[in-house]
Amino acid sequence: MHAAVYDRPGQLRVREVADPMPGPGDVRLRVRATGVCGTDVHLHDGEFFPIYPLIPGHEVVGEVDMLGEGAEGLAVGQLVALDNMLTCGLCDKCRRGRPAYCRHLRALGVTDPGGFAEYLVAPAAKCYPVDDLDLDTALLAEPVACAIHGLDVLAMRPGSDVLVIGAGPSGLILTQLLHHSGAGRLTVAAPTEAKLDLARHFGADGTVRFGRDDPDAGVAVLSGLAPEGFDIVIDATGALSVLERALGMVRDGGVLFVYGMADEKVRLPVSPYDVFRRELTIKGSFSQSFSFDRAVLALRGGRVRSDGLFTHRFGLAAYPQAVETVRSDRACVKALVQL
């Protein structure tokens, strides 16, 4: 089969590799489409604990092609969305309900072969039937699962005044979920007007232009909207220039939620006295846990929609171009590789 393969950071080729075969309890998927995520950009640069050689791709929808011995609950030809997290279930982290920190964690597309390939092998238990969804909608299952886990961590009080900074895929998925989860007012800030249009389409009560080239201008507008600060400020960008200003926009007693993935080496200066005196809370969210089934339900129920999100489509041979588009093209909301 053909697959996108990294031999080391930045060194990528689409080449022929051996067809994978399912083991006991596994299925082989014929990949239909795989979403290109900001995490894939970090993996390209060697961040986010990759193991080489690596076939990336963790947002996968495929068709069951072959059943391994003992694989149950699925049929050949069935369309499924993949939960790529593989945990042991036995270590202290798993037993405390923290599978994302499993001491033996594996992740398809990060440590094990992923979906930027013609075929992929995965445990049958990690495949969720999505025959009733269109391909674009089904492809959001993994990022929606991450966002739902994020809302679990956030534990938002109903009626909260919420600011989401960033209107990429994560910000727009969070916008939709927050709209249906009891936010009293939902404001989205981002630099691109087309993405802000999508945020309003998905339920934002208001939007503000917030450019990384002049973030202070955006801060001034947002301060006018919420002079006392917002109950919750969510960073969905991972940009240090945003995070440096975000804590100052949080109301006394409020929450800064770090959702966007920053570069591993970035450091954020925080005043401990400010956190102490204003009783601020800083939370983070990593990956997804116990949320994939709820993500599929949210997609089935129309709580999260895909219309307008997928702006760029590539074939497998153009995967390097897809990564660069996600990295640098501001017109790109979300990209996918379709086979």
C-alpha positions in Angstrom: 0.0 0.0 0.0 1.0 3.7 -0.2 1.5 5.7 3.0 3.0 8.9 4.2 6.0 7.9 6.3 8.4 10.0 8.5 11.8 8.5 9.1 12.6 11.5 11.3 11.3 15.0 12.0 10.6 16.9 8.8 11.7 14.0 6.6 8.5 12.7 4.9 7.9 10.6 1.8 4.7 9.0 0.4 6.0 5.6 -0.5 5.0 1.9 -0.7 5.0 -0.1 2.6 3.8 -3.6 3.4 0.0 -4.1 3.7 -0.9 -4.4 7.4 -2.8 -7.5 8.6 -5.2 -7.6 11.5 -4.3 -9.6 14.6 -6.7 -11.1 17.1 -9.5 -8.7 18.0 -8.4 -6.2 15.3 -9.9 -5.1 12.1 -8.3 -3.7 9.0 -9.7 -0.5 7.7 -9.6 0.8 4.2 -9.1 4.5 4.9 -11.7 6.7 3.4 -10.5 10.0 4.8 -8.2 11.4 7.5 -8.3 14.9 9.0 -5.2 17.0 9.1 -4.8 18.5 12.6 -2.5 21.0 14.2 -1.1 18.1 16.1 0.1 16.7 12.7 2.1 19.9 12.2 3.8 19.4 15.7 4.5 15.8 14.7 6.1 17.0 11.5 8.5 19.1 13.6 9.2 16.2 16.0 7.0 17.3 18.9 4.3 15.4 20.7 6.2 12.1 21.5 6.3 10.5 18.0 8.0 7.2 17.4 9.8 6.7 14.1 9.4 5.5 11.5 5.9 6.9 11.7 2.7 6.9 9.5 0.8 9.9 11.0 -3.0 10.5 11.0 -5.2 10.2 14.0 -8.6 11.6 12.8 -9.6 8.6 10.7 -12.8 7.3 9.1 -12.5 4.0 7.2 -14.4 1.0 5.9 -14.0 -2.3 7.6 -12.0 -4.4 5.1 -10.9 -7.4 7.1 -11.8 -9.0 10.4 -9.1 -10.5 12.7 -9.7 -13.6 14.7 -12.3 -12.9 17.5 -13.1 -9.4 16.3 -16.7 -8.7 17.2 -19.4 -6.1 16.7 -18.4 -5.0 13.2 -19.0 -6.2 9.7 -17.0 -6.0 6.5 -18.1 -2.9 4.6 -19.2 -0.9 7.7 -18.0 2.7 7.9 -16.4 3.5 11.3 -14.7 6.4 13.1 -11.5 5.5 15.0 -10.7 6.2 18.6 -6.9 6.2 18.2 -6.0 6.1 21.9 -4.7 2.6 23.0 -4.3 2.2 26.8 -3.5 -0.7 29.1 -6.4 -0.2 31.5 -4.2 -1.6 34.3 -1.7 1.0 35.4 -2.4 3.5 38.2 -3.3 6.3 35.7 -5.9 4.1 33.9 -7.3 2.9 37.3 -7.8 6.5 38.3 -9.8 7.2 35.2 -6.9 9.1 33.5 -6.3 7.0 30.4 -4.7 9.8 28.4 -1.8 9.5 30.9 -1.6 5.7 30.7 2.0 4.6 31.5 1.9 2.4 28.4 0.0 4.8 26.1 0.0 4.2 22.4 -1.7 6.3 19.9 -2.4 5.4 16.3 -0.9 8.2 14.1 1.6 9.2 16.9 3.4 6.2 18.2 1.8 3.5 15.9 0.8 3.6 12.2 -2.0 6.0 11.5 -4.4 7.0 8.8 -2.4 8.8 6.2 -2.2 5.4 4.4 -4.5 3.2 2.3 -5.0 0.7 5.1 -4.9 0.8 8.9 -5.2 -1.9 11.6 -7.0 -1.0 14.8 -8.7 -2.8 17.7 -12.4 -3.5 16.8 -13.4 -2.1 20.2 -11.9 1.3 19.2 -14.1 1.6 16.0 -17.4 3.3 16.2 -20.0 2.7 13.4 -20.9 5.9 11.6 -22.8 4.6 8.5 -25.6 7.1 9.2 -23.3 10.1 8.9 -21.8 11.8 5.9 -18.0 11.5 5.6 -17.2 15.1 6.6 -19.3 14.9 9.7 -18.0 11.5 10.7 -14.4 12.8 10.3 -15.0 15.2 13.2 -15.5 12.4 15.7 -12.0 12.5 17.2 -11.7 16.3 17.5 -15.2 16.5 18.9 -14.3 13.8 21.5 -11.3 16.0 22.5 -13.6 19.0 22.9 -16.1 17.1 25.0 -13.3 15.9 27.3 -12.3 19.6 27.5 -15.7 20.6 28.6 -15.6 17.8 31.2 -12.4 19.4 32.6 -13.8 22.9 32.3 -16.9 22.1 34.3 -18.6 25.4 33.2 -21.3 26.8 35.4 -24.5 27.5 33.4 -24.8 31.2 32.4 -21.1 31.8 32.3 -19.7 34.7 30.2 -17.3 32.8 27.9 -14.6 34.1 25.5 -13.1 31.7 23.0 -9.9 33.0 21.4 -9.3 31.2 18.1 -11.7 30.2 15.3 -9.8 27.3 13.8 -11.3 23.8 14.0 -10.9 23.5 17.7 -12.4 26.9 18.4 -15.3 26.3 16.1 -16.1 22.9 17.6 -15.9 24.3 21.1 -18.2 27.2 20.0 -20.8 24.7 18.9 -20.6 22.7 22.1 -20.6 25.7 24.4 -23.6 27.1 22.5 -25.5 24.0 23.4 -24.1 23.7 27.0 -25.5 26.7 28.8 -23.0 29.6 28.2 -24.8 32.8 29.1 -22.9 34.8 26.5 -20.4 33.4 24.0 -17.9 35.6 22.3 -15.3 34.4 19.8 -12.2 36.4 18.9 -10.0 35.6 15.9 -8.1 37.4 13.1 -10.0 36.2 10.1 -13.4 37.5 9.2 -14.5 34.4 7.3 -13.8 32.3 10.4 -15.7 34.7 12.6 -18.6 34.4 10.2 -18.5 30.6 10.8 -18.4 31.3 14.6 -21.6 33.3 14.4 -23.2 30.6 12.2 -22.3 28.1 14.9 -23.9 30.0 17.7 -21.5 32.8 18.9 -23.4 35.8 20.3 -20.6 38.1 19.2 -17.3 38.2 17.5 -14.2 40.4 17.7 -11.2 40.7 15.3 -8.2 39.7 17.3 -5.0 39.6 15.2 -1.7 38.2 16.4 0.1 41.1 14.7 -1.7 43.6 17.0 -3.3 41.6 19.8 -3.6 44.7 22.1 -6.2 46.2 19.8 -8.3 43.1 20.2 -7.8 43.2 24.0 -9.1 46.8 24.1 -12.3 45.8 22.3 -12.8 42.8 24.5 -12.2 44.8 27.6 -15.0 47.1 26.5 -17.4 44.1 26.1 -16.5 42.8 29.6 -14.9 45.5 31.7 -14.7 43.2 34.7 -13.4 40.3 32.6 -14.9 37.1 31.4 -15.9 34.2 33.6 -14.0 31.9 31.3 -11.3 32.6 28.7 -10.5 29.7 26.4 -7.3 29.8 24.3 -7.8 27.7 21.3 -4.7 29.0 19.5 -1.6 27.8 21.4 0.0 31.1 20.5 2.1 32.7 23.3 1.1 36.2 22.2 -2.5 35.3 23.0 -1.8 33.4 26.2 0.3 36.3 27.6 -2.8 38.5 27.4 -5.5 36.0 28.2 -5.1 35.9 32.0 -5.7 39.6 32.2 -9.1 39.2 30.5 -10.3 36.7 33.2 -12.7 38.0 35.8 -11.7 37.7 39.5 -12.4 34.1 40.5 -12.6 33.1 36.8 -10.9 30.4 34.7 -8.2 30.5 32.0 -8.6 27.3 29.9 -5.5 26.3 27.9 -6.9 24.2 25.1 -4.7 25.1 22.1 -1.5 23.2 21.7 1.5 25.4 22.1 5.1 24.5 21.1 6.7 22.3 23.8 9.5 24.9 24.5 7.2 27.9 24.9 7.1 29.3 28.5 4.3 31.6 29.8 5.2 34.1 32.6 2.4 34.1 35.2 2.2 36.2 38.4 1.6 33.9 41.3 0.4 36.9 43.3 -2.2 37.6 40.7 -3.4 34.0 40.7 -3.4 34.1 44.6 -5.0 37.6 45.0 -7.7 37.2 42.3 -8.4 33.5 43.0 -7.8 32.5 39.4 -7.9 29.0 38.1 -5.8 27.8 35.2 -6.9 24.5 33.5 -5.7 22.5 30.6 -7.1 19.7 28.5 -5.2 16.9 26.8 -6.6 14.5 24.2 -9.8 12.7 25.0 -11.0 10.3 27.6 -14.4 8.5 27.9 -15.9 10.9 25.4 -15.8 9.2 21.9 -19.3 7.7 22.2 -20.7 11.1 23.2 -18.9 12.8 20.3 -20.7 10.5 17.9 -24.0 11.2 19.6 -23.3 15.0 19.3 -22.7 14.6 15.6 -25.8 12.4 15.1 -27.9 15.0 16.9 -26.5 18.0 15.0 -25.1 19.6 18.1 -21.8 19.8 16.1 -22.0 20.3 12.3 -19.3 20.1 9.7 -20.7 22.6 7.2 -18.1 25.1 6.2 -15.3 23.5 8.2 -13.5 21.5 5.5 -12.0 24.1 3.2 -9.1 22.2 1.7 -9.0 18.6 0.4 -5.9 16.7 -0.7 -5.0 13.3 -2.1 -2.5 11.1 -0.2 0.3 12.0 -2.5 -0.2 15.7 -1.5 0.1 15.1 2.2 3.2 17.3 2.6 1.3 20.1 1.0 -1.6 19.5 3.3 0.6 19.9 6.4 2.1 23.1 5.1 -1.4 24.5 4.3 -2.6 23.8 7.9 0.6 25.5 9.2 0.6 28.7 7.1 -2.6 29.3 5.1 -4.9 31.5 7.1 -7.8 30.8 4.7 -7.6 27.1 5.8 -10.2 26.2 8.4 -9.7 22.4 8.3 -8.0 20.2 5.8 -8.5 16.5 5.0 -6.8 13.8 3.0 -9.3 11.7 1.0 -8.5 8.3 -0.5 
